[in-house]
Amino acid sequence: MIHQKLIYLLHAFYTPNKLFFDNYYLDFCIKFTIALISVLIASGLLFIFVERPTMKKNWWKYRDFKKLFFE
């Protein structure tokens, strides 16, 4: 659910009228790549630190964060 808001923020940062290069298609590919990498990183971190720990049974009883996040 975070990807839509992240893409919106990136789009607002890279305004449509601002081009990195003179070629529109190259500019689109670069902006798309930046958005894709940002979404993948943010979604991966959200999954590791929020979703995966709460999938474990009795996750609120864990005292060791290493066991909670990485086992």
N, CA, C and O atoms as a Tripos MOL2 file, in Angstrom:
@<TRIPOS>MOLECULE
protein
  284   283    71     0     0
PROTEIN
NO_CHARGES

@<TRIPOS>ATOM
      1 N           0.8070   -1.2030    0.0000 N.3       1 MET1
      2 CA          0.0000    0.0000    0.0000 C.3       1 MET1
      3 C           0.8520    1.2690    0.0000 C.2       1 MET1
      4 O           0.3440    2.3650   -0.2390 O.2       1 MET1
      5 N           2.1050    1.1200    0.2610 N.am      2 ILE2
      6 CA          2.9720    2.2950    0.3350 C.3       2 ILE2
      7 C           3.4450    2.7380   -1.0590 C.2       2 ILE2
      8 O           3.8660    3.8810   -1.2370 O.2       2 ILE2
      9 N           3.3770    1.8510   -2.0210 N.am      3 HIS3
     10 CA          3.9530    2.1690   -3.3320 C.3       3 HIS3
     11 C           3.2380    3.3330   -4.0150 C.2       3 HIS3
     12 O           3.8850    4.1400   -4.6840 O.2       3 HIS3
     13 N           1.9480    3.4340   -3.8650 N.am      4 GLN4
     14 CA          1.2240    4.5250   -4.5240 C.3       4 GLN4
     15 C           1.6540    5.8930   -3.9850 C.2       4 GLN4
     16 O           1.8510    6.8350   -4.7530 O.2       4 GLN4
     17 N           1.7940    5.9900   -2.6920 N.am      5 LYS5
     18 CA          2.1940    7.2640   -2.0800 C.3       5 LYS5
     19 C           3.6480    7.6010   -2.4140 C.2       5 LYS5
     20 O           3.9890    8.7660   -2.6150 O.2       5 LYS5
     21 N           4.4890    6.5910   -2.4700 N.am      6 LEU6
     22 CA          5.8830    6.8220   -2.8230 C.3       6 LEU6
     23 C           6.0160    7.2800   -4.2770 C.2       6 LEU6
     24 O           6.7890    8.1930   -4.5680 O.2       6 LEU6
     25 N           5.2810    6.6640   -5.1790 N.am      7 ILE7
     26 CA          5.3160    7.0860   -6.5790 C.3       7 ILE7
     27 C           4.7840    8.5090   -6.7180 C.2       7 ILE7
     28 O           5.3140    9.2960   -7.5010 O.2       7 ILE7
     29 N           3.7400    8.8410   -5.9610 N.am      8 TYR8
     30 CA          3.1880   10.1970   -5.9950 C.3       8 TYR8
     31 C           4.2310   11.2160   -5.5230 C.2       8 TYR8
     32 O           4.3840   12.2740   -6.1320 O.2       8 TYR8
     33 N           4.9430   10.8990   -4.4440 N.am      9 LEU9
     34 CA          5.9800   11.8090   -3.9470 C.3       9 LEU9
     35 C           7.1220   11.9620   -4.9570 C.2       9 LEU9
     36 O           7.6220   13.0660   -5.1700 O.2       9 LEU9
     37 N           7.5240   10.8650   -5.5670 N.am     10 LEU10
     38 CA          8.5830   10.9450   -6.5780 C.3      10 LEU10
     39 C           8.1230   11.7400   -7.7890 C.2      10 LEU10
     40 O           8.8970   12.5090   -8.3600 O.2      10 LEU10
     41 N           6.8830   11.5620   -8.1780 N.am     11 HIS11
     42 CA          6.3510   12.3080   -9.3200 C.3      11 HIS11
     43 C           6.2810   13.8050   -9.0070 C.2      11 HIS11
     44 O           6.5440   14.6370   -9.8750 O.2      11 HIS11
     45 N           5.9310   14.1370   -7.7850 N.am     12 ALA12
     46 CA          5.8860   15.5510   -7.3950 C.3      12 ALA12
     47 C           7.2940   16.1370   -7.3540 C.2      12 ALA12
     48 O           7.4910   17.3120   -7.6620 O.2      12 ALA12
     49 N           8.2840   15.3050   -6.9680 N.am     13 PHE13
     50 CA          9.6620   15.7810   -6.9140 C.3      13 PHE13
     51 C          10.2310   15.9750   -8.3110 C.2      13 PHE13
     52 O          10.8970   16.9730   -8.5850 O.2      13 PHE13
     53 N           9.9640   15.0120   -9.1960 N.am     14 TYR14
     54 CA         10.4030   15.1170  -10.5900 C.3      14 TYR14
     55 C           9.2170   15.6000  -11.4090 C.2      14 TYR14
     56 O           8.4760   14.7900  -11.9660 O.2      14 TYR14
     57 N           9.0380   16.8700  -11.4830 N.am     15 THR15
     58 CA          7.8790   17.4270  -12.1690 C.3      15 THR15
     59 C           7.8590   17.0020  -13.6350 C.2      15 THR15
     60 O           8.9150   16.8260  -14.2410 O.2      15 THR15
     61 N           6.6760   16.8380  -14.2040 N.am     16 PRO16
     62 CA          6.5800   16.3760  -15.5950 C.3      16 PRO16
     63 C           7.2140   17.3360  -16.5970 C.2      16 PRO16
     64 O           7.6630   16.8980  -17.6570 O.2      16 PRO16
     65 N           7.2620   18.6140  -16.2970 N.am     17 ASN17
     66 CA          7.8430   19.5800  -17.2370 C.3      17 ASN17
     67 C           9.3610   19.6320  -17.1680 C.2      17 ASN17
     68 O           9.9980   20.2190  -18.0430 O.2      17 ASN17
     69 N           9.9440   19.0350  -16.1510 N.am     18 LYS18
     70 CA         11.3970   19.0700  -15.9810 C.3      18 LYS18
     71 C          12.0100   17.8090  -16.6000 C.2      18 LYS18
     72 O          11.7110   16.6930  -16.1760 O.2      18 LYS18
     73 N          12.8450   17.9930  -17.5780 N.am     19 LEU19
     74 CA         13.4860   16.8710  -18.2470 C.3      19 LEU19
     75 C          14.9520   16.8020  -17.8570 C.2      19 LEU19
     76 O          15.6300   17.8240  -17.7500 O.2      19 LEU19
     77 N          15.4360   15.5710  -17.6450 N.am     20 PHE20
     78 CA         16.8580   15.3840  -17.3810 C.3      20 PHE20
     79 C          17.6580   15.5010  -18.6800 C.2      20 PHE20
     80 O          18.7490   16.0700  -18.7090 O.2      20 PHE20
     81 N          17.0940   14.9580  -19.7320 N.am     21 PHE21
     82 CA         17.7510   14.9550  -21.0360 C.3      21 PHE21
     83 C          16.7890   15.5420  -22.0630 C.2      21 PHE21
     84 O          15.6190   15.7770  -21.7610 O.2      21 PHE21
     85 N          17.2780   15.7760  -23.2600 N.am     22 ASP22
     86 CA         16.4240   16.3000  -24.3260 C.3      22 ASP22
     87 C          15.4830   15.2370  -24.8850 C.2      22 ASP22
     88 O          14.4580   15.5660  -25.4830 O.2      22 ASP22
     89 N          15.8260   13.9690  -24.6940 N.am     23 ASN23
     90 CA         15.0110   12.8750  -25.2140 C.3      23 ASN23
     91 C          13.9450   12.4890  -24.1800 C.2      23 ASN23
     92 O          14.2690   12.1390  -23.0460 O.2      23 ASN23
     93 N          12.6820   12.5580  -24.5820 N.am     24 TYR24
     94 CA         11.5760   12.2480  -23.6700 C.3      24 TYR24
     95 C          11.5980   10.7870  -23.2260 C.2      24 TYR24
     96 O          11.3560   10.5010  -22.0540 O.2      24 TYR24
     97 N          11.8790    9.8680  -24.1320 N.am     25 TYR25
     98 CA         11.8530    8.4440  -23.8090 C.3      25 TYR25
     99 C          12.9790    8.0600  -22.8560 C.2      25 TYR25
    100 O          12.7680    7.2480  -21.9550 O.2      25 TYR25
    101 N          14.1420    8.6150  -23.0310 N.am     26 LEU26
    102 CA         15.2460    8.3610  -22.1140 C.3      26 LEU26
    103 C          14.9270    8.9310  -20.7380 C.2      26 LEU26
    104 O          15.2250    8.3140  -19.7150 O.2      26 LEU26
    105 N          14.3200   10.1080  -20.7210 N.am     27 ASP27
    106 CA         13.9210   10.7300  -19.4630 C.3      27 ASP27
    107 C          12.8740    9.8710  -18.7470 C.2      27 ASP27
    108 O          12.9500    9.6850  -17.5320 O.2      27 ASP27
    109 N          11.9030    9.3530  -19.4920 N.am     28 PHE28
    110 CA         10.8840    8.4860  -18.9050 C.3      28 PHE28
    111 C          11.5080    7.2220  -18.3270 C.2      28 PHE28
    112 O          11.1380    6.8000  -17.2310 O.2      28 PHE28
    113 N          12.4420    6.6140  -19.0400 N.am     29 CYS29
    114 CA         13.0880    5.3890  -18.5550 C.3      29 CYS29
    115 C          13.8710    5.6370  -17.2680 C.2      29 CYS29
    116 O          13.8590    4.8060  -16.3600 O.2      29 CYS29
    117 N          14.5400    6.7610  -17.1950 N.am     30 ILE30
    118 CA         15.3020    7.0800  -15.9860 C.3      30 ILE30
    119 C          14.3700    7.3320  -14.8060 C.2      30 ILE30
    120 O          14.6180    6.8310  -13.7090 O.2      30 ILE30
    121 N          13.3100    8.0960  -15.0120 N.am     31 LYS31
    122 CA         12.3510    8.3510  -13.9300 C.3      31 LYS31
    123 C          11.6540    7.0610  -13.5010 C.2      31 LYS31
    124 O          11.4180    6.8510  -12.3110 O.2      31 LYS31
    125 N          11.3260    6.2010  -14.4560 N.am     32 PHE32
    126 CA         10.6980    4.9260  -14.1410 C.3      32 PHE32
    127 C          11.6350    4.0340  -13.3340 C.2      32 PHE32
    128 O          11.2040    3.3790  -12.3850 O.2      32 PHE32
    129 N          12.9020    4.0040  -13.7010 N.am     33 THR33
    130 CA         13.8850    3.2020  -12.9850 C.3      33 THR33
    131 C          14.0600    3.7050  -11.5570 C.2      33 THR33
    132 O          14.1290    2.9040  -10.6250 O.2      33 THR33
    133 N          14.1320    5.0090  -11.3750 N.am     34 ILE34
    134 CA         14.2630    5.5820  -10.0310 C.3      34 ILE34
    135 C          13.0390    5.2230   -9.1910 C.2      34 ILE34
    136 O          13.1790    4.8470   -8.0270 O.2      34 ILE34
    137 N          11.8550    5.3340   -9.7620 N.am     35 ALA35
    138 CA         10.6290    5.0030   -9.0350 C.3      35 ALA35
    139 C          10.5720    3.5120   -8.7010 C.2      35 ALA35
    140 O          10.1870    3.1410   -7.5920 O.2      35 ALA35
    141 N          10.9480    2.6610   -9.6460 N.am     36 LEU36
    142 CA         10.9070    1.2220   -9.4320 C.3      36 LEU36
    143 C          11.8600    0.8000   -8.3150 C.2      36 LEU36
    144 O          11.4840    0.0240   -7.4360 O.2      36 LEU36
    145 N          13.0710    1.3010   -8.3480 N.am     37 ILE37
    146 CA         14.0490    0.9560   -7.3160 C.3      37 ILE37
    147 C          13.6000    1.4700   -5.9540 C.2      37 ILE37
    148 O          13.7330    0.7650   -4.9530 O.2      37 ILE37
    149 N          13.0760    2.6770   -5.9050 N.am     38 SER38
    150 CA         12.5970    3.2370   -4.6380 C.3      38 SER38
    151 C          11.4400    2.4290   -4.0640 C.2      38 SER38
    152 O          11.3970    2.1660   -2.8620 O.2      38 SER38
    153 N          10.5060    2.0370   -4.9190 N.am     39 VAL39
    154 CA          9.3630    1.2570   -4.4540 C.3      39 VAL39
    155 C           9.8030   -0.1220   -3.9760 C.2      39 VAL39
    156 O           9.3170   -0.6000   -2.9510 O.2      39 VAL39
    157 N          10.7100   -0.7650   -4.6960 N.am     40 LEU40
    158 CA         11.1870   -2.0800   -4.2840 C.3      40 LEU40
    159 C          11.9060   -2.0270   -2.9390 C.2      40 LEU40
    160 O          11.7070   -2.9020   -2.0960 O.2      40 LEU40
    161 N          12.7300   -1.0210   -2.7340 N.am     41 ILE41
    162 CA         13.4540   -0.8850   -1.4640 C.3      41 ILE41
    163 C          12.4890   -0.5890   -0.3200 C.2      41 ILE41
    164 O          12.5650   -1.2250    0.7310 O.2      41 ILE41
    165 N          11.5940    0.3610   -0.5100 N.am     42 ALA42
    166 CA         10.6500    0.7200    0.5490 C.3      42 ALA42
    167 C           9.7100   -0.4440    0.8740 C.2      42 ALA42
    168 O           9.4350   -0.7020    2.0460 O.2      42 ALA42
    169 N           9.2220   -1.1390   -0.1320 N.am     43 SER43
    170 CA          8.3240   -2.2620    0.1050 C.3      43 SER43
    171 C           9.0550   -3.4180    0.7940 C.2      43 SER43
    172 O           8.4960   -4.0710    1.6750 O.2      43 SER43
    173 N          10.2830   -3.6660    0.3970 N.am     44 GLY44
    174 CA         11.0680   -4.7160    1.0380 C.3      44 GLY44
    175 C          11.3420   -4.4250    2.4990 C.2      44 GLY44
    176 O          11.2270   -5.3140    3.3430 O.2      44 GLY44
    177 N          11.7020   -3.1930    2.8050 N.am     45 LEU45
    178 CA         11.9420   -2.8200    4.1940 C.3      45 LEU45
    179 C          10.6670   -2.8880    5.0240 C.2      45 LEU45
    180 O          10.6930   -3.3360    6.1700 O.2      45 LEU45
    181 N           9.5620   -2.4480    4.4560 N.am     46 LEU46
    182 CA          8.2820   -2.5240    5.1640 C.3      46 LEU46
    183 C           7.9090   -3.9790    5.4310 C.2      46 LEU46
    184 O           7.4060   -4.2960    6.5090 O.2      46 LEU46
    185 N           8.1450   -4.8570    4.4760 N.am     47 PHE47
    186 CA          7.8380   -6.2650    4.6750 C.3      47 PHE47
    187 C           8.7090   -6.8720    5.7660 C.2      47 PHE47
    188 O           8.2090   -7.5930    6.6290 O.2      47 PHE47
    189 N          10.0100   -6.5850    5.7340 N.am     48 ILE48
    190 CA         10.9290   -7.1750    6.7050 C.3      48 ILE48
    191 C          10.6400   -6.6910    8.1260 C.2      48 ILE48
    192 O          10.6370   -7.4880    9.0640 O.2      48 ILE48
    193 N          10.4000   -5.4010    8.2870 N.am     49 PHE49
    194 CA         10.3020   -4.8440    9.6300 C.3      49 PHE49
    195 C           8.8830   -4.6880   10.1750 C.2      49 PHE49
    196 O           8.7220   -4.3930   11.3590 O.2      49 PHE49
    197 N           7.8510   -4.8760    9.3510 N.am     50 VAL50
    198 CA          6.4850   -4.7490    9.8550 C.3      50 VAL50
    199 C           5.6890   -6.0310    9.6190 C.2      50 VAL50
    200 O           5.1370   -6.5960   10.5630 O.2      50 VAL50
    201 N           5.6250   -6.4860    8.3920 N.am     51 GLU51
    202 CA          4.7280   -7.5890    8.0740 C.3      51 GLU51
    203 C           5.2470   -8.9440    8.5410 C.2      51 GLU51
    204 O           4.5010   -9.7050    9.1560 O.2      51 GLU51
    205 N           6.5030   -9.2580    8.2630 N.am     52 ARG52
    206 CA          7.0150  -10.5800    8.6080 C.3      52 ARG52
    207 C           7.0220  -10.8410   10.1100 C.2      52 ARG52
    208 O           6.6430  -11.9380   10.5200 O.2      52 ARG52
    209 N           7.4350   -9.8880   10.9570 N.am     53 PRO53
    210 CA          7.3760  -10.1730   12.3970 C.3      53 PRO53
    211 C           5.9590  -10.4090   12.9140 C.2      53 PRO53
    212 O           5.7650  -11.2150   13.8240 O.2      53 PRO53
    213 N           4.9770   -9.7290   12.3570 N.am     54 THR54
    214 CA          3.6150   -9.9080   12.8540 C.3      54 THR54
    215 C           2.9470  -11.1700   12.3070 C.2      54 THR54
    216 O           1.8340  -11.4940   12.7220 O.2      54 THR54
    217 N           3.5900  -11.8830   11.3950 N.am     55 MET55
    218 CA          3.0620  -13.1540   10.9190 C.3      55 MET55
    219 C           3.3540  -14.2840   11.8980 C.2      55 MET55
    220 O           2.7190  -15.3370   11.8370 O.2      55 MET55
    221 N           4.3050  -14.0750   12.7980 N.am     56 LYS56
    222 CA          4.6790  -15.1150   13.7490 C.3      56 LYS56
    223 C           3.6440  -15.1850   14.8780 C.2      56 LYS56
    224 O           3.0680  -14.1830   15.3010 O.2      56 LYS56
    225 N           3.4450  -16.3960   15.3310 N.am     57 LYS57
    226 CA          2.5090  -16.6010   16.4270 C.3      57 LYS57
    227 C           3.0870  -15.9810   17.7020 C.2      57 LYS57
    228 O           4.2660  -16.1660   18.0030 O.2      57 LYS57
    229 N           2.2750  -15.2590   18.4350 N.am     58 ASN58
    230 CA          2.6780  -14.5750   19.6760 C.3      58 ASN58
    231 C           3.8550  -13.6260   19.4590 C.2      58 ASN58
    232 O           4.7890  -13.6030   20.2600 O.2      58 ASN58
    233 N           3.8120  -12.8580   18.3990 N.am     59 TRP59
    234 CA          4.9220  -11.9690   18.0510 C.3      59 TRP59
    235 C           5.1500  -10.9000   19.0890 C.2      59 TRP59
    236 O           6.2680  -10.3960   19.2000 O.2      59 TRP59
    237 N           4.1610  -10.5370   19.8410 N.am     60 TRP60
    238 CA          4.3070   -9.4760   20.8310 C.3      60 TRP60
    239 C           5.0790   -9.9470   22.0680 C.2      60 TRP60
    240 O           5.4710   -9.1200   22.8910 O.2      60 TRP60
    241 N           5.3060  -11.2630   22.2170 N.am     61 LYS61
    242 CA          6.0220  -11.7910   23.3770 C.3      61 LYS61
    243 C           7.5340  -11.8990   23.1530 C.2      61 LYS61
    244 O           8.2740  -12.1900   24.0930 O.2      61 LYS61
    245 N           7.9950  -11.6700   21.9370 N.am     62 TYR62
    246 CA          9.4270  -11.8000   21.6490 C.3      62 TYR62
    247 C          10.2190  -10.7100   22.3690 C.2      62 TYR62
    248 O           9.8460   -9.5370   22.3360 O.2      62 TYR62
    249 N          11.2950  -11.1000   23.0090 N.am     63 ARG63
    250 CA         12.1730  -10.1440   23.6800 C.3      63 ARG63
    251 C          13.3980   -9.8100   22.8260 C.2      63 ARG63
    252 O          13.9860   -8.7360   22.9590 O.2      63 ARG63
    253 N          13.7690  -10.7310   21.9600 N.am     64 ASP64
    254 CA         14.9610  -10.5690   21.1260 C.3      64 ASP64
    255 C          14.5380  -10.1290   19.7240 C.2      64 ASP64
    256 O          13.8770  -10.8770   19.0030 O.2      64 ASP64
    257 N          14.9270   -8.9050   19.3440 N.am     65 PHE65
    258 CA         14.5430   -8.3830   18.0330 C.3      65 PHE65
    259 C          15.1780   -9.1680   16.8920 C.2      65 PHE65
    260 O          14.5830   -9.2850   15.8200 O.2      65 PHE65
    261 N          16.3630   -9.7000   17.1020 N.am     66 LYS66
    262 CA         17.0180  -10.4670   16.0440 C.3      66 LYS66
    263 C          16.1990  -11.7110   15.7030 C.2      66 LYS66
    264 O          16.0330  -12.0350   14.5270 O.2      66 LYS66
    265 N          15.6880  -12.4070   16.7110 N.am     67 LYS67
    266 CA         14.8490  -13.5800   16.4640 C.3      67 LYS67
    267 C          13.5410  -13.1750   15.8060 C.2      67 LYS67
    268 O          13.0350  -13.8760   14.9290 O.2      67 LYS67
    269 N          12.9980  -12.0450   16.2290 N.am     68 LEU68
    270 CA         11.7240  -11.6080   15.6760 C.3      68 LEU68
    271 C          11.8340  -11.2500   14.2030 C.2      68 LEU68
    272 O          10.9660  -11.6160   13.4100 O.2      68 LEU68
    273 N          12.8880  -10.5390   13.8300 N.am     69 PHE69
    274 CA         13.0020  -10.0610   12.4520 C.3      69 PHE69
    275 C          13.6550  -11.0390   11.5010 C.2      69 PHE69
    276 O          13.2860  -11.0760   10.3280 O.2      69 PHE69
    277 N          14.6030  -11.8280   11.9510 N.am     70 PHE70
    278 CA         15.4230  -12.5860   11.0030 C.3      70 PHE70
    279 C          15.3390  -14.0860   11.1570 C.2      70 PHE70
    280 O          16.1500  -14.7920   10.5570 O.2      70 PHE70
    281 N          14.4140  -14.6080   11.9210 N.am     71 GLU71
    282 CA         14.2550  -16.0680   11.9860 C.3      71 GLU71
    283 C          12.9130  -16.4820   11.4760 C.2      71 GLU71
    284 O          12.6010  -17.6730   11.4560 O.2      71 GLU71
@<TRIPOS>BOND
     1     1     2 1
     2     2     3 1
     3     3     4 2
     4     3     5 am
     5     5     6 1
     6     6     7 1
     7     7     8 2
     8     7     9 am
     9     9    10 1
    10    10    11 1
    11    11    12 2
    12    11    13 am
    13    13    14 1
    14    14    15 1
    15    15    16 2
    16    15    17 am
    17    17    18 1
    18    18    19 1
    19    19    20 2
    20    19    21 am
    21    21    22 1
    22    22    23 1
    23    23    24 2
    24    23    25 am
    25    25    26 1
    26    26    27 1
    27    27    28 2
    28    27    29 am
    29    29    30 1
    30    30    31 1
    31    31    32 2
    32    31    33 am
    33    33    34 1
    34    34    35 1
    35    35    36 2
    36    35    37 am
    37    37    38 1
    38    38    39 1
    39    39    40 2
    40    39    41 am
    41    41    42 1
    42    42    43 1
    43    43    44 2
    44    43    45 am
    45    45    46 1
    46    46    47 1
    47    47    48 2
    48    47    49 am
    49    49    50 1
    50    50    51 1
    51    51    52 2
    52    51    53 am
    53    53    54 1
    54    54    55 1
    55    55    56 2
    56    55    57 am
    57    57    58 1
    58    58    59 1
    59    59    60 2
    60    59    61 am
    61    61    62 1
    62    62    63 1
    63    63    64 2
    64    63    65 am
    65    65    66 1
    66    66    67 1
    67    67    68 2
    68    67    69 am
    69    69    70 1
    70    70    71 1
    71    71    72 2
    72    71    73 am
    73    73    74 1
    74    74    75 1
    75    75    76 2
    76    75    77 am
    77    77    78 1
    78    78    79 1
    79    79    80 2
    80    79    81 am
    81    81    82 1
    82    82    83 1
    83    83    84 2
    84    83    85 am
    85    85    86 1
    86    86    87 1
    87    87    88 2
    88    87    89 am
    89    89    90 1
    90    90    91 1
    91    91    92 2
    92    91    93 am
    93    93    94 1
    94    94    95 1
    95    95    96 2
    96    95    97 am
    97    97    98 1
    98    98    99 1
    99    99   100 2
   100    99   101 am
   101   101   102 1
   102   102   103 1
   103   103   104 2
   104   103   105 am
   105   105   106 1
   106   106   107 1
   107   107   108 2
   108   107   109 am
   109   109   110 1
   110   110   111 1
   111   111   112 2
   112   111   113 am
   113   113   114 1
   114   114   115 1
   115   115   116 2
   116   115   117 am
   117   117   118 1
   118   118   119 1
   119   119   120 2
   120   119   121 am
   121   121   122 1
   122   122   123 1
   123   123   124 2
   124   123   125 am
   125   125   126 1
   126   126   127 1
   127   127   128 2
   128   127   129 am
   129   129   130 1
   130   130   131 1
   131   131   132 2
   132   131   133 am
   133   133   134 1
   134   134   135 1
   135   135   136 2
   136   135   137 am
   137   137   138 1
   138   138   139 1
   139   139   140 2
   140   139   141 am
   141   141   142 1
   142   142   143 1
   143   143   144 2
   144   143   145 am
   145   145   146 1
   146   146   147 1
   147   147   148 2
   148   147   149 am
   149   149   150 1
   150   150   151 1
   151   151   152 2
   152   151   153 am
   153   153   154 1
   154   154   155 1
   155   155   156 2
   156   155   157 am
   157   157   158 1
   158   158   159 1
   159   159   160 2
   160   159   161 am
   161   161   162 1
   162   162   163 1
   163   163   164 2
   164   163   165 am
   165   165   166 1
   166   166   167 1
   167   167   168 2
   168   167   169 am
   169   169   170 1
   170   170   171 1
   171   171   172 2
   172   171   173 am
   173   173   174 1
   174   174   175 1
   175   175   176 2
   176   175   177 am
   177   177   178 1
   178   178   179 1
   179   179   180 2
   180   179   181 am
   181   181   182 1
   182   182   183 1
   183   183   184 2
   184   183   185 am
   185   185   186 1
   186   186   187 1
   187   187   188 2
   188   187   189 am
   189   189   190 1
   190   190   191 1
   191   191   192 2
   192   191   193 am
   193   193   194 1
   194   194   195 1
   195   195   196 2
   196   195   197 am
   197   197   198 1
   198   198   199 1
   199   199   200 2
   200   199   201 am
   201   201   202 1
   202   202   203 1
   203   203   204 2
   204   203   205 am
   205   205   206 1
   206   206   207 1
   207   207   208 2
   208   207   209 am
   209   209   210 1
   210   210   211 1
   211   211   212 2
   212   211   213 am
   213   213   214 1
   214   214   215 1
   215   215   216 2
   216   215   217 am
   217   217   218 1
   218   218   219 1
   219   219   220 2
   220   219   221 am
   221   221   222 1
   222   222   223 1
   223   223   224 2
   224   223   225 am
   225   225   226 1
   226   226   227 1
   227   227   228 2
   228   227   229 am
   229   229   230 1
   230   230   231 1
   231   231   232 2
   232   231   233 am
   233   233   234 1
   234   234   235 1
   235   235   236 2
   236   235   237 am
   237   237   238 1
   238   238   239 1
   239   239   240 2
   240   239   241 am
   241   241   242 1
   242   242   243 1
   243   243   244 2
   244   243   245 am
   245   245   246 1
   246   246   247 1
   247   247   248 2
   248   247   249 am
   249   249   250 1
   250   250   251 1
   251   251   252 2
   252   251   253 am
   253   253   254 1
   254   254   255 1
   255   255   256 2
   256   255   257 am
   257   257   258 1
   258   258   259 1
   259   259   260 2
   260   259   261 am
   261   261   262 1
   262   262   263 1
   263   263   264 2
   264   263   265 am
   265   265   266 1
   266   266   267 1
   267   267   268 2
   268   267   269 am
   269   269   270 1
   270   270   271 1
   271   271   272 2
   272   271   273 am
   273   273   274 1
   274   274   275 1
   275   275   276 2
   276   275   277 am
   277   277   278 1
   278   278   279 1
   279   279   280 2
   280   279   281 am
   281   281   282 1
   282   282   283 1
   283   283   284 2
@<TRIPOS>SUBSTRUCTURE
     1 MET1         2 RESIDUE 1 A MET
     2 ILE2         6 RESIDUE 1 A ILE
     3 HIS3        10 RESIDUE 1 A HIS
     4 GLN4        14 RESIDUE 1 A GLN
     5 LYS5        18 RESIDUE 1 A LYS
     6 LEU6        22 RESIDUE 1 A LEU
     7 ILE7        26 RESIDUE 1 A ILE
     8 TYR8        30 RESIDUE 1 A TYR
     9 LEU9        34 RESIDUE 1 A LEU
    10 LEU10       38 RESIDUE 1 A LEU
    11 HIS11       42 RESIDUE 1 A HIS
    12 ALA12       46 RESIDUE 1 A ALA
    13 PHE13       50 RESIDUE 1 A PHE
    14 TYR14       54 RESIDUE 1 A TYR
    15 THR15       58 RESIDUE 1 A THR
    16 PRO16       62 RESIDUE 1 A PRO
    17 ASN17       66 RESIDUE 1 A ASN
    18 LYS18       70 RESIDUE 1 A LYS
    19 LEU19       74 RESIDUE 1 A LEU
    20 PHE20       78 RESIDUE 1 A PHE
    21 PHE21       82 RESIDUE 1 A PHE
    22 ASP22       86 RESIDUE 1 A ASP
    23 ASN23       90 RESIDUE 1 A ASN
    24 TYR24       94 RESIDUE 1 A TYR
    25 TYR25       98 RESIDUE 1 A TYR
    26 LEU26      102 RESIDUE 1 A LEU
    27 ASP27      106 RESIDUE 1 A ASP
    28 PHE28      110 RESIDUE 1 A PHE
    29 CYS29      114 RESIDUE 1 A CYS
    30 ILE30      118 RESIDUE 1 A ILE
    31 LYS31      122 RESIDUE 1 A LYS
    32 PHE32      126 RESIDUE 1 A PHE
    33 THR33      130 RESIDUE 1 A THR
    34 ILE34      134 RESIDUE 1 A ILE
    35 ALA35      138 RESIDUE 1 A ALA
    36 LEU36      142 RESIDUE 1 A LEU
    37 ILE37      146 RESIDUE 1 A ILE
    38 SER38      150 RESIDUE 1 A SER
    39 VAL39      154 RESIDUE 1 A VAL
    40 LEU40      158 RESIDUE 1 A LEU
    41 ILE41      162 RESIDUE 1 A ILE
    42 ALA42      166 RESIDUE 1 A ALA
    43 SER43      170 RESIDUE 1 A SER
    44 GLY44      174 RESIDUE 1 A GLY
    45 LEU45      178 RESIDUE 1 A LEU
    46 LEU46      182 RESIDUE 1 A LEU
    47 PHE47      186 RESIDUE 1 A PHE
    48 ILE48      190 RESIDUE 1 A ILE
    49 PHE49      194 RESIDUE 1 A PHE
    50 VAL50      198 RESIDUE 1 A VAL
    51 GLU51      202 RESIDUE 1 A GLU
    52 ARG52      206 RESIDUE 1 A ARG
    53 PRO53      210 RESIDUE 1 A PRO
    54 THR54      214 RESIDUE 1 A THR
    55 MET55      218 RESIDUE 1 A MET
    56 LYS56      222 RESIDUE 1 A LYS
    57 LYS57      226 RESIDUE 1 A LYS
    58 ASN58      230 RESIDUE 1 A ASN
    59 TRP59      234 RESIDUE 1 A TRP
    60 TRP60      238 RESIDUE 1 A TRP
    61 LYS61      242 RESIDUE 1 A LYS
    62 TYR62      246 RESIDUE 1 A TYR
    63 ARG63      250 RESIDUE 1 A ARG
    64 ASP64      254 RESIDUE 1 A ASP
    65 PHE65      258 RESIDUE 1 A PHE
    66 LYS66      262 RESIDUE 1 A LYS
    67 LYS67      266 RESIDUE 1 A LYS
    68 LEU68      270 RESIDUE 1 A LEU
    69 PHE69      274 RESIDUE 1 A PHE
    70 PHE70      278 RESIDUE 1 A PHE
    71 GLU71      282 RESIDUE 1 A GLU
